[in-house]
Amino acid sequence: MKTLVFTVTTDLSYDQRMMRICTSMAKAGYDVLLVGRERPSSIPLQEQPFRQKRLRCWFDKGKLFYAEYNIRLFFFLLFCKAHLFCAIDLDTIMPVYYISKWRRKPRVYDAHELFCEMEEIISRPTIYKAWKWIERHTVPHFKKGYAVSHTYVQEFKRMYGVEYEIIRNATVLRPFTIPDKPERYILYQGAVNEGRSFETLIPAMQWVKAPLVVCGQGNFFEQAQELARVHELGNKVDFKGYIQPKNLPAYTAQAYIGITLFQETGLSNRYSLANRFFDYMHHGVPQICVNYPEYAQINSEFEIAVLIDDLSPENIAAAINRLLDDEAYYQRLQNNCMKAREKYCWQEEEKKLVAYYNTMNL
């Protein structure tokens, strides 16, 4: 069996995207190892059809964490059996680049983001310069790779001349019947990070006749909680924190409306195609979504979302209330979700992923 090693900085227990990718490659006959981080709050790893390794660090965040983790990852990969190394996003690319070069092994870049264009990077000039140097130093040498959207792929070609494949973060298609929803709540699921419009979403809840449930944590989690306190929304905004992937579908299935909003602070947000967009679709949940190219393209084919350009609290509240009040409109979007999920599903993306690795003749 040929061994594929995938590297991330995430806690493996919550990384649904990598669970899908690694499971698909393991099913295709590869020996797969996923390497990530162990945090003080990490729960025990669940058994998977692929191998998992978590690296423990002294530092948990910031520049010192990234420096320490990359050093630890470098030495782990140095002695790791592998036929191919795959770096997931820019924060693990340096060890993968040097190890694959020195060991003369193929390398692949999996770009879930336009990393240097993320809000937390582009808004900090010194941090941006450091990551941009890493990107310019490495990405042109990753001739093989894939990204989650057509616009991401176009941007990598424009910047570095690389030709990447498109592998969307679509949800696994499973049998599903829309349940009764006696309690109408709005759901945000995913990382609670900068640039996700919490500064306007939370104040918008003042004028919405339903509660907001937030499943996830991130670098804006405490600020989001503070916004709820400032606007006296303690009873209308419920922060659940991290939810294990096996438990998250229960929240999604019962949600009445989903939220997929990003501030246009960088191209990573504007060209994004978020996991949650597909998760809501697969559970028949109409959503409020930002009117960016990838979402607009799918919505023009299957109207499943209310697309908005104005991310002010008043406009977000108006869009949510439209779905709450207009039963016929809501039903049309819900029915379209059930059609769209048949086309935009992991089973279709998995075929492209496996075919891509098979062509490498490891």
C-alpha positions in Angstrom: 0.0 0.0 0.0 1.2 3.5 -0.8 1.4 5.8 2.2 -0.1 9.4 2.0 0.7 11.8 4.8 -1.6 14.8 5.3 -0.6 17.6 7.7 -2.8 20.1 9.5 -2.6 22.4 12.5 -6.1 21.5 13.7 -7.3 19.2 16.4 -8.2 16.1 14.4 -11.4 15.4 16.4 -13.2 18.3 14.8 -11.8 18.5 11.3 -14.7 17.1 9.2 -13.1 18.1 5.9 -10.0 16.0 6.6 -12.0 13.1 7.9 -13.8 13.0 4.6 -10.6 13.3 2.5 -8.7 10.7 4.5 -11.6 8.3 4.7 -12.0 8.5 0.9 -8.3 7.8 0.2 -8.2 5.0 2.7 -11.3 3.4 1.0 -9.4 3.8 -2.3 -6.7 1.5 -1.0 -4.1 3.9 0.3 -2.4 3.8 3.7 -3.3 7.3 5.1 -1.8 9.1 8.0 -3.3 12.4 9.2 -1.0 14.5 11.4 -2.4 17.3 13.6 -2.1 19.0 17.0 -3.0 18.0 20.5 -4.4 20.8 22.7 -5.0 20.8 26.4 -8.7 20.5 25.8 -8.4 17.7 23.2 -10.7 14.7 23.6 -9.6 11.2 22.8 -9.3 10.4 19.1 -12.1 8.3 17.7 -11.3 5.2 15.6 -11.1 6.0 11.9 -10.3 4.0 8.7 -7.0 5.9 8.6 -4.1 6.5 11.0 -3.9 9.6 13.2 -1.1 11.3 15.0 -1.3 14.4 17.2 1.8 16.4 18.1 1.8 18.0 21.6 3.2 21.6 21.9 4.1 23.8 24.8 2.5 26.8 23.1 -1.2 26.8 22.1 -1.5 29.9 19.9 0.3 32.8 18.2 3.7 33.0 16.5 5.4 30.7 19.1 2.8 28.0 18.5 3.3 28.1 14.7 7.1 28.1 15.1 7.1 25.2 17.6 4.6 23.1 15.7 6.4 23.5 12.4 9.7 22.4 14.0 8.0 19.4 15.6 6.3 18.5 12.4 9.5 18.7 10.5 11.3 16.2 12.7 8.3 13.9 12.7 8.1 13.9 8.9 11.8 13.4 8.7 11.5 9.8 9.9 7.9 9.1 8.7 7.3 6.5 6.1 5.6 8.1 3.2 5.2 7.9 -0.6 3.7 11.4 -0.8 3.3 14.4 1.5 0.3 16.7 1.4 0.3 20.1 3.1 -3.1 21.4 4.2 -3.0 25.2 3.9 0.0 27.4 4.3 0.6 26.8 8.1 2.1 23.4 7.5 3.7 23.9 4.1 7.3 24.7 5.1 8.0 21.3 6.7 6.3 19.4 3.9 8.2 21.4 1.3 11.7 20.7 2.7 11.1 17.1 3.8 9.6 16.2 0.4 12.5 17.9 -1.4 15.2 16.3 0.7 13.6 12.9 0.6 12.7 13.2 -3.0 9.0 12.5 -2.5 6.0 13.9 -4.4 4.2 16.8 -2.6 0.7 18.2 -2.9 -0.8 21.5 -1.7 -4.4 21.4 -0.4 -5.6 25.0 -0.3 -8.7 25.3 1.9 -8.1 29.1 2.0 -6.3 31.9 0.3 -4.3 31.9 3.5 -2.7 35.3 3.2 -6.0 36.9 2.4 -7.7 35.8 5.6 -9.0 38.5 7.9 -6.6 37.6 10.7 -3.6 37.8 8.4 -4.3 40.6 5.9 -5.3 43.0 8.7 -1.9 42.7 10.4 0.9 44.0 8.1 3.8 42.4 9.8 2.1 39.0 10.0 1.0 39.3 6.4 4.5 39.9 5.2 5.8 36.9 7.0 3.1 34.5 5.6 3.3 36.0 2.2 7.1 35.3 2.1 6.3 31.7 3.0 3.7 31.5 0.3 6.0 32.9 -2.4 8.9 30.7 -1.2 6.9 27.4 -1.4 3.7 27.4 -3.5 5.4 27.8 -6.9 7.2 24.5 -6.1 3.9 22.7 -5.4 3.0 21.9 -9.0 0.3 19.5 -7.8 -2.6 20.7 -5.7 -6.3 21.4 -5.4 -8.5 24.1 -3.9 -12.1 24.3 -2.8 -13.4 26.7 -5.4 -13.0 27.8 -9.0 -12.0 31.3 -8.0 -9.3 30.0 -5.6 -7.9 27.9 -8.4 -7.9 31.0 -10.8 -6.1 33.1 -8.1 -3.3 30.5 -7.6 -2.8 30.3 -11.3 -2.6 34.2 -11.6 -0.2 34.5 -8.7 2.1 31.5 -9.2 1.3 29.9 -12.5 0.2 26.6 -10.9 -2.7 24.5 -12.4 -4.8 23.1 -9.5 -7.8 20.9 -9.4 -11.1 21.9 -7.8 -12.2 19.6 -4.9 -15.2 21.2 -3.2 -15.9 20.7 0.5 -19.3 19.1 -0.2 -21.2 17.1 2.4 -21.5 13.3 2.3 -24.9 12.5 0.7 -27.0 10.4 3.1 -30.7 9.5 3.2 -32.5 12.4 4.9 -36.1 13.4 5.6 -36.7 16.9 6.9 -38.1 16.6 10.5 -40.7 18.7 12.2 -39.2 21.8 13.7 -41.3 23.0 16.7 -38.6 25.4 17.8 -37.5 27.8 15.1 -33.8 28.7 15.6 -31.1 30.2 13.5 -27.8 28.3 13.3 -24.3 29.3 12.8 -21.9 26.3 12.6 -18.2 26.5 12.1 -15.2 28.5 13.3 -16.1 31.6 15.3 -13.3 33.6 13.7 -12.6 37.2 12.7 -14.3 38.1 9.4 -17.4 36.0 9.9 -19.7 39.0 10.4 -20.4 38.4 14.1 -20.0 42.2 14.7 -23.3 42.7 12.7 -25.0 39.3 13.0 -25.3 39.4 16.8 -26.7 43.0 17.0 -29.2 41.9 14.2 -30.7 39.4 16.7 -32.4 42.4 18.5 -35.0 42.5 15.7 -35.3 38.8 14.9 -38.1 36.7 16.3 -36.0 33.5 16.9 -32.9 32.6 18.8 -29.4 32.2 17.3 -27.4 29.0 18.2 -23.6 29.2 17.6 -21.8 25.8 17.3 -18.1 26.3 17.2 -15.2 28.3 18.7 -12.4 30.3 17.3 -10.3 33.5 17.6 -13.4 35.7 17.8 -15.3 33.6 20.3 -14.9 35.8 23.4 -15.6 38.9 21.5 -18.8 37.4 20.1 -19.9 36.5 23.6 -19.1 40.1 24.7 -21.2 41.5 21.9 -24.2 39.4 23.1 -23.7 40.7 26.6 -23.4 44.4 25.4 -26.6 44.1 23.4 -28.4 42.2 26.2 -29.0 39.1 24.1 -28.1 36.5 26.6 -31.4 34.7 26.1 -31.3 34.9 22.3 -27.8 33.9 21.5 -26.7 30.4 22.7 -22.9 29.7 22.4 -22.5 25.9 22.3 -18.7 25.9 21.8 -17.1 22.9 20.0 -19.5 20.2 19.0 -18.2 16.8 17.9 -18.8 16.1 14.2 -20.9 13.1 15.1 -23.2 15.3 17.1 -23.4 18.3 14.9 -25.9 17.0 12.3 -28.6 16.9 15.1 -28.3 20.7 15.4 -28.2 21.2 11.7 -31.2 19.1 10.9 -33.4 20.9 13.5 -32.3 24.4 12.4 -34.8 26.6 10.6 -32.3 28.9 9.0 -28.5 28.7 8.5 -26.0 31.5 8.4 -23.1 31.8 5.9 -21.7 35.3 6.2 -18.2 36.7 5.6 -16.9 40.3 5.6 -15.1 41.2 2.4 -11.8 42.0 4.1 -9.7 39.8 1.7 -10.0 37.5 -1.3 -10.1 34.4 0.9 -13.6 35.4 2.1 -14.8 36.7 -1.2 -13.8 33.6 -3.1 -14.7 31.1 -0.3 -17.0 28.1 -0.6 -17.6 27.1 3.0 -18.4 23.7 4.4 -21.4 25.0 6.2 -23.0 26.1 2.9 -23.2 22.5 1.9 -24.2 21.2 5.4 -27.2 23.4 5.5 -28.1 22.4 1.9 -27.9 18.7 2.8 -30.2 19.1 5.7 -32.8 21.1 3.8 -32.1 24.3 5.7 -32.5 27.6 3.7 -29.8 30.1 4.6 -28.8 33.7 4.7 -25.6 33.9 2.6 -23.3 36.6 1.4 -23.5 37.3 -2.3 -20.0 36.3 -3.4 -19.2 34.5 -6.7 -19.1 30.8 -5.7 -22.4 31.0 -3.6 -24.1 33.1 -6.3 -23.2 30.6 -9.0 -24.7 27.6 -7.1 -27.7 29.7 -6.0 -28.4 30.7 -9.7 -28.7 27.0 -10.4 -30.6 26.0 -7.3 -32.2 28.8 -5.3 -31.4 27.6 -1.7 -30.3 30.9 0.0 -31.2 34.5 0.5 -28.1 36.3 -0.9 -27.3 39.7 0.6 -24.7 42.3 -0.2 -25.4 44.7 2.7 -24.1 43.1 6.0 -25.5 45.7 8.3 -27.5 44.5 11.3 -30.7 45.9 9.9 -30.3 44.1 6.6 -29.3 40.8 8.1 -32.4 41.0 10.4 -34.7 41.8 7.4 -33.3 38.8 5.5 -33.8 36.4 8.4 -37.3 37.7 9.1 -38.3 37.2 5.5 -37.6 33.5 5.8 -39.4 33.4 9.1 -42.5 35.2 7.8 -42.9 34.0 4.2 -43.9 30.4 4.3 -44.2 29.9 0.5 -40.7 31.4 -0.1 -39.2 29.3 2.7 -40.8 26.1 1.3 -39.4 26.8 -2.2 -35.8 27.2 -0.9 -36.2 24.1 1.3 -37.4 22.0 -1.7 -34.5 23.3 -3.8 -32.0 22.3 -1.1 -33.2 18.7 -1.4 -32.6 18.8 -5.2 -29.2 20.5 -5.0 -27.8 18.0 -2.5 -28.0 15.3 -5.1 -25.5 17.1 -7.3 -23.3 18.9 -4.7 -22.2 16.0 -2.5 -19.0 14.4 -1.4 -19.6 11.3 -3.4 -19.1 13.4 -6.6 -16.1 15.3 -5.2 -14.5 12.0 -3.9 -14.3 10.6 -7.5 -12.2 13.6 -8.6 -10.0 13.4 -5.4 -9.2 9.7 -5.8 -8.7 10.0 -9.6 -6.3 12.9 -8.9 -4.1 10.8 -6.6 -4.3 7.8 -8.8 -2.7 9.7 -11.7 0.5 10.3 -9.7 1.6 6.7 -10.1 3.3 6.5 -6.7 
